[in-house]
Amino acid sequence: MADSTTSAQPDTSSSDTYDLGALTVHRIGFGAMQLPGRGVMGPPRDRDAAVAVLRRAVELGVDHIDTAQFYGPDVANELIREALHPYPEGLALVSKVGARRDAKGGWPPAQLPAELREDVHANLRSLGVEQLAAVNLRITDPVPHYTPPPLEDQLAEMLAMQDEGLIAGIGLSSVTLEQLDTALGQMDIVCVQNAYSILDRTHEELLQRCVAEEIAFVPFFPLGSAFPGMPKVADQPQVKAVAERHGATPAQVGLAWLLQHAPNVLLIPGTSSVTHLEENLGTAGVTLSAEDLAELDTIS
């Protein structure tokens, strides 16, 4: 675990938990997206290793696991069930709907109310549960020749499934501030998942709205784009310099910055390696000083 220092300013990471709907979870969880094979398709390269990562995560106190039926497809949920069922009390299993996978590895939208319902039931069956702690409605990018149903209709179906007890909480993924406002006009929202990192603060206003509404904000791409050739947080000279001062890794610094940036941030770093998992969880031991934060804020 990395060394910690005393922050010279109020530390928003002083609490290591935050509410995710009716559950209170640790702020560092686990994302299952990296458990399937390359391109989030097919079985893992090492099934035993994938199962071991999940079990070690729970052993180390992880109580928030983010997944989706379309990771694999079907693979991530099957691994979670194999590794952890029957699930420990208080484990928040969070999934998402609104997209599927095609034979070429694409992510076609599946936003019709009937599709949302079908996919919630698919998650319940594959995970072996009667209710999910939360389900995120993913708003997909525009696709040629596809007109999604009105957001209000999608939200109404999500609310109906919550009323039926299939979903404890409703979240949103890849949304705009306007779409969040639309949703808040119909229901409570327990979490929002959008891309966000030191390198990409496009959704800062959305994040701050979530702070004000006490909605958990769960950033994806927290260390920069996962795509080859795109900027990475760990490659930034300022991040490397801060990491060296703390005896931490650059990735830990990038994640620690998120925890201190806003009190409602929940992290779900994913990995198929136990060593990498333990490194991610070691982020909890990294406290950035005011000087560190000022240096990191020079990253454009």
Order of alpha helices (4+ residues) and beta strands (2+ residues): beta-beta-beta-alpha-beta-alpha-beta-alpha-beta-alpha-beta-alpha-beta-alpha-beta-alpha-alpha-alpha-alpha
